[in-house]
Amino acid sequence: MTHRANDALTLPVLGALFAFSAGPVGLVVQKYLVTSFEPPIIVLIQMTVGALVLWVARFFFPKVSLPPSAYAKGLALGAVQPGLLMIILTNAGAHLDSVTFVLLAALMPGVVALMGRLFLKETLSIWVVIGLLVSFAGMLLLVIVRERTGANQPLGFVLAGIGLLIGAGGMTIGRAINTSATMPWFVLAPLQVTGACAAAWVVALVVGSDLPTAVTSPQLIAFAYLGLGMTAISYFTFNFALSRLPVVHVGLIAAAGPGVGTVAAALIFGQTLELAAFVGISVVLLGAALPALHGLLRGGA
């Protein structure tokens, strides 16, 4: 019985790890595309592909009857996060060095933990706090030793800060919706991405963005990753994890993402990561895993 319970707990943890690893890599891919395409167009294509895939996947899950207000909540949440969030972050990426851009995601766990405590009254254990501090220490080390690939502009930091607040707020609201009986996680995921898709279309129409007439093979692969990996699969596993884990634990697991994203940024933009940078990545991952490691040691004692 205990073995089965541990297996069940592993699935949401793995889902969260995938979602928060795919996200930072996706930010790097978005930065790669932003030199050729307008941010609303990138998000529009990304969310359209993601929404189509998620609605196809939806047919493999049980049918549920929901009030119109429940659908409206899911769509509204998606319009803000990931819709507005992705548009803001993609714009921020155009004004920030690639590694700096990804490392800012490491600030998310602290904001999420605070919101989870303030609004959802979830317990903030000492090991979660220690893990967050360790992750922040690793992030600081990465910031100190990283190699710049471009200039950082103040507007980029402002936009990234706004994006962090929106992302943390959306994660907290998503946790509240996921744990309610009216919105199963496998329903919220396609609704959320559909809302984001609608928001991206509206923004693209308002600002007058044009759909691309020509896309190279590398760009096509990049769009495919954004639509499938960063959006469809990621939000599917993300909502599953939110429905099973406290938001502070999900936020802590998010600390693993910047390390993965930093490596992706180094590979995509041809950067060299020093030994100290890999040490920083390891420290970030250690902080993310610390509460789980503590629980494992206590369970084996």
Secondary structure, 3 states (H helix, E strand, C coil): CHHHHHHHHHHHHHHHHHHHHHHHHHHHHHHHHHCCCCHHHHHHHHHHHHHHHHHHHHCCCCCCCCCHHHHHHHHHHHHHHHHHHHHHHHHHHCCCCHHHHHHHHHHHHHHHHHHHHHHHCCCCCHHHHHHHHHHHHHHHHHHHHCCCCCCCCHHHHHHHHHHHHHHHHHHHHHHHHHCCCCCCHHHHHHHHHHHHHHHHHHHHHHHCCCCCCCCCHHHHHHHHHHHHHHHHHHHHHHHHHHHHCCHHHHHHHCCHHHHHHHHHHHHHCCCCCCHHHHHHHHHHHHHHHHHHHHHHHHHHC
